[in-house]
């Protein structure tokens, strides 16, 4: 009885396909882990928030705060 060489090709293709799936899955899992470990960008504080923090910290006077707040409101109305 003679065996044809075509029988071995099927097994080779199956093994190569399985290894490709394993390597692809490992790559996908690695990419997911890297993306999850990165810190998410937070939203920037508004100019009014910054102004209020500076006033609360004593960096600017009440007059400076009122003037800057009025300018910010004028800017918002211009939009």
Long-range contacts (C-beta under 8 A, 24 or more apart in sequence): 47-72, 48-72
